[in-house]
């Protein structure tokens, strides 16, 4: 019985140590969410206004450009998937990967060859385990991305968009990331970055917004060439910030659940340990009473 009690106590100590770790991780994730939310709020207006400017330039010109002109028969599409570098975040990365898989199947169903780019070790491990080709990958910054990280990831994508498909270029550029809605809701979404849909700029009533007229110097094509890298970089940066906030929220929720489960397990093990201790005490009392009774019987027999 004593051995069983020692097993319970050892398990309680182990679960208690795990609970301290998950609680600390929960608090760290909660502290990082606020900063991530502020970064998302700060970057969104720039991305929105830049998209509006590109839309205005494209609407006011007849120039054919990779930013706004769709290929007659698109044959290749690039998909950028954003996952996390670390685990312990529930289904955060797996949900984004599933969304990317659905997008890939749809594009292939349309007869397009898909070129995959991945950000985050979880996504890289997923494709690597299945021996599926990745054009390029980036890791090490998903929980705290910077604009330099977005610029580094955007460079090969911009190069692919500006090349001919026969030379390894792509006709479309899609991005899959997790959108931060609230502390409890994070949704994996996919969006086509290029070519840009010219009806993306809406007013509050959902109607098309009247865009200002522009004069282009030196030409509309040069303006679009200058805006192309800024547009792709800003969209990727905003997506990275959204994904980082979603990752922290998902990890906080997962660690809170783990902490609560550890607390319940400790209570259950404590009850079992108390029951084992009570059984041990009862057995010891029974042995003492039995020994005293045997001793009394032996003494009475010797007196006769």
TITOR-46744 format. One record per residue: residue in one letter; x, y, z of N, C-alpha, C in turn. Coordinates in steps of 0.05 Angstrom, whole numbers, plus 5000, padded with zeros to 4 digits. Layout:
TITOR-46744
AXYZXYZXYZ;...
//
This chain:
TITOR-46744
X501649765000500050005000501750255000;X504050245015505850475016507050544989;X507550334973508650374946506650524928;X504050454931502050584915501750884922;X502050944948501851214957504251374946;X506651254945508951394934508551454905;X507351274890506751314861504951554858;X502851574874501051804871502452064878;X504052064899505452314906507452394885;X508752204872510652264851509152384827;X506852274820505252384798504252664804;X503452704829502452974837504753184834;X507153104842509353294839509953354810;X509853144793510353174765508253354752;X505653314757503553474746503653754756;X504353794781504654064792506754224778;X509054094773511154224758510254304730;X508854124717507754184690505754414691;X504154424712502154634714503554904717;X505754914731507255164734508355264707;X509255074691510355144665508155254647;X505855104645503655194628502555454637;X502455504663501455754673503255984665;X505955934667507856144659507556204629;X507255994613507056034584504456184577;X502256124592499756264588500056564594;X501456634615501856914622503657054602;X505756914592507457034572505957094546;X504356904538502756934513500757164516;X499557184540497557394545498957674544;X501357694554502757944554503658034526;X504157834508504957904481502657964463;X500257884470497957934452497458234449;X497758384471497158664471498958814451;X501558744452503458864434502858794405;X502158534401501558444374499058584363;X497058624380494558764372495159054363;X496859184379497659464372499059474345;X500759284340502259284314500359234291;X498359054295496359014274494859264268;X493959394290492359644287494059864273;X496659864279498360074267498960024238;X499159774230499959704202497559694183;X495159644193492859614175492259864159;X492160104171491560344154493460384131;X496060324136498060364114497460164091;X496959914098496359714078493859784063;X491859884077489259954065489660184045;X491060394054491360624037493160564013;X495160394017496860313995495260163974;X493559983983491859833965489960023950;X488960223964487260423952488760583930;X491260653936492860803917493460633892;X494060383896494560213873492060183856;X489760153870487260123855486660373839;X487260603851486760853836488560883812;X491060803815492960813792492060623770;X491260383778490460183759487860263744;X486060393759483560473748483860703728;X485760873735486161113718488061083695;X488960833690490860793668490060533653;X491060513629490560273612493060103610;X494960153627497560003626497159723635;X498259533621498259253629500659213648;X500059103672502059073693501358833710;X503358683720502858453737501158513761;X501158763770499558833793496558813788;X495758883764492858913758491858743735;X493558643718492658513694492758203698;X490458083693490357793695491157663669;X492657443671493557293647491157173633;X491357153607489257043591488756753599;X490856603603490556313612492656263634;X492056343659493956303681494656013684;X497355963685498255693687499655623713;X500755833726502255783751501355983772;X501055883797500256053819502056003843;X502856213856504556193880502756213905;X503256043925501756053950503756083973;X503356303988505056354011503456274036;X504456084051503155984075504656084100;X503156194119504356294144503456114167;X505455974180504855814203506655914226;X506955754247508555844270511155694271;X513055804286515555664291515455474314;X513655524333513455364357510655234359;X510555024375507954884379506554984404;X505054804416503554874440501555104436;X500355114412498455324405495855204395;X495154974404492754844395492854774366;X490654834352490454774323491255014305;X492755194316493355444300494755374274;X496955234274498455174250496954974232;X495754774244494354564229492054684214;X490554874226488355004212489255164188;X491555304191492655464168493555274146;X494755044153495654854133493354734119;X491154674133488754564120487654764100;X487555024107486655224089488355234064;X490955214067492755214045492354974027;X491854744039491354504024488754524007;X486754644019484254684004484654873981;X486155083985486755273964488355143942;X490354983950492054843930490354653913;X488554503925486854323910485054483891;X484054713899482254873882483854973858;X486255073863487855183841488654963821;X489354733832490054513814487554413798;X485254433811482854363797482254553774;X483354803776483054993754485254963733;X486854763736488954713716491554873721;X491954973745494355133750496454973766;X498955023760501054903775501555083800;X501754963823502055103848504955103858;X506055343863508755373874508355463903;X509455303922508955363951511255493964;X510655703979512655843996511555824025;X513355784044512455734071514055904091;X512556024110513756164133513056004158;X515055934174514455794199515455504198;X516655414220517755144221515554924220;X513154984230511054784229510254724201;X509954924184509354884156511554744141;X514054824147516354694134516454404141;X516054334167516054064176513853894163;X511554024160509253884147509953794119;X510953984103511553924075514053744073;X515953784091518353624091517753334098;X516053284117515353014125514052864102;X512453004086511052884063512652894037;X515152994040516953014017515753163994;X514453394001513253563981514953803977;X515253893952517154103945516254373955;X518054523966517654803974519554973958;X518555183946520255363930522255513948;X521255613971522955753990521455774017;X523055784038521855794065523455984083;X522056084104523256264123522356184151;X524156194170523456114198524856304217;X523856294242525256434264524156704272;X521856784261520857054267517757064269;X516456834269513456844267512156974291;X513356944315511957054339512557354343;X514557464329515157744331516357844305;X514657864284515757934257516358234255;X518158304238518758574231518358634202;X518458884194518058944165520358834149;X522758814161524958704146524458404140;X523158264158522457984152520457964129;X518458144129516558144107517858214081;X519758404081521158484057522858254046;X524058094065525757874056524057654044;X521657604055519857404044518557494017;X518157754015516857863991518657863966;X521257883970523157913948522857683927;X523057433934522757223913519957213901;X517957283916515257293906514857503885;X516057733890515857953870517457873845;X519657753849521257663826519657463809;X518357273823516757073808514457193793;X513157403805510857533792511757683767;X514157803768515057963745516357803723;X516857543728517957373707515857243690;X516657153667514857003649514656723661;X512356593656511856323667513856123655;X514656173631516555983618519256003632;X519856223646522356253660522156193690;X519956083698519556023726517856213741;X516556403727514856593739512056483745;X510456653758507656573765505756783755;X503256703751501156883741499556993764;X499456853787497856933810499456903835;X498857063855500057043882497957043903;X497856823918495856793940497356773966;X495956853988497056844015495056714033;X496056534051494356394071495456464098;X493856574115494756644142492356634161;X492856674187490656664207489956954215;X487557024210486557294216485757314245;X486757524258486057574286483457724288;X481357594298478757724301478357824330;X478857644349478757714377480457524393;X480457564420482057384437481057094435;X478557054428477456784427477056684398;X477356854379476756774351479156844333;X480256654319482256694299481656514276;X481356634252480356484229482556464208;X483156214198484956194175483656294150;X484956464135483856584111485856564088;X484756564064486456574040485656804023;X487556944012486957183997488857193973;X487857293950489457323926490657613927;X493257623928494557883928494957993900;X495757823882496157913854494957713835;X493857803813493258083806491158203825;X491358453830489558593848486858623836;X484758553852482058593843481358893846;X480359013825479959303825477459383840;X475859183850473459253865473859203895;X476359203904476859153933476459393950;X476459633938476159883954473159953955;X472059933979469159993983468860204004;X466560344002465860534023464260394045;X463260554064461860444087459260304079;X457960384056455560264047455960014030;X458559944026459159704010459159763980;X458860023973458860093945461760173936;X462160173910464860243900465460533908;X467860573918468760843926469661003901;X469061263901469961433879472861503884;X474661413866477461463870478361723857;X480261863868481262113856482662053830;X482862263813484262253788487162323792;X488962183779491862233782493162293755;X495262453756497062483734499562323741;X500562163722502761983728505362083716;X507362103733509962183724512061993734;X513861893717513961943689511861793673;X510861563683508761413669507261243689;X504861153681503360973699504860713704;X506260613684507660363687509960393707;X511360613707513460663726512360693754;X510060813757508860843783508060573794;X506860403777506060133785508559963792;X510660003777513159853783514259933811;X513860193818514860283844512960183867;X510360173860508460093881508359793885;X509059633865508859343867510359223892;X512959283896514259173919513059273946;X512359533946511159643971508559513977;X506859463957504259333961504659053972;X506358883959506758613968507958603996;X509858774001511158774027509258854049;X507559054044505759144064503558934070;X502658794049500658584053501758354069;X504258274062505558054077506058134106;X506958374110507558464137504958474154;X502858574143500258584158499358294164;X499658114144498957834149500657704170;X503257764171505057664192504157764219;X503458014221502558124247499957994256;X498057964237495557834243496057544253;X497857404239498557134247499857114274;X501657304280503057314306501057354328;X499157544325497157594345495357344349;X494657214327493056964328494556744342;X497156724336498856514349498956554379;X499356794389499456854417496756794431;X494556874417491956824429491356524430;X492056374409491656084409493355954430;X495856044433497555924454496555984482;X495556224486494556294513492156114519;X490356084499488055914504488755624508;X490655524493491555244497492955204524;X494555394532495955364558494055394581;X492055564578489955584599488455324602;X487755204580486454944581488254734594;X490854734587492654544598492954584628;X493054844637493354904665490854814681;X488554864669486054774682485854464684;X486754334663486754044663488653924683;X490954064686492953974706491854004734;X490354224739489154264765487154054772;X485453974752483553764756484853494761;X487053444747488553194751489753184778;X490853414788491953414815489853354836;X487453464832485253414851484653114851;X484452994827483752714825485952544838;X488452604833490652454845490752494875;X490152724884490152774913487952614927;X485652584914483552414926484452124927;X485752034905486751754905488951714926;X490651914929492851894949491651884977;X489552054982488352055008486951785014;X485651674993484351414997486451195003;X488751204988490851014993492051045021;X492351295030493351345057491451245078;X488851295074486851195093486850895095;X487050765071487150475071489550375085;X491850515081494250435095494050465125;X492850685134492450715163490550505174;X488350455160486450245169487849975171;X489549915152490949655153492849645177;X494249875182496049875204494649845231;X492249985233490649955257489749665260;X488849545239487949265240490149085248;X492549125238494848965246495549005275;X495349245285495949295313493849165331;X491249195324489149075340489448765339;X490048665315490348375312492648275329;X494848415329497248345345496648355374;X495248565383494548585411492748365420;X490748295403488948085409490347815411;X492247765393493747515393495447505418;X496647735425498347735449496647685474;X494247805475492547765498491647465500;X491047345478490247065478492546885487;X495046955478497346805486497846835516;X497547065526497947115555495846965572;X493346975562491246825577491746525577;X492746415555493346135554495646045572;X497546215575499846155593499146165622;X497046315629496146345658494646095666;X493445945649491845715657493645485666;
//
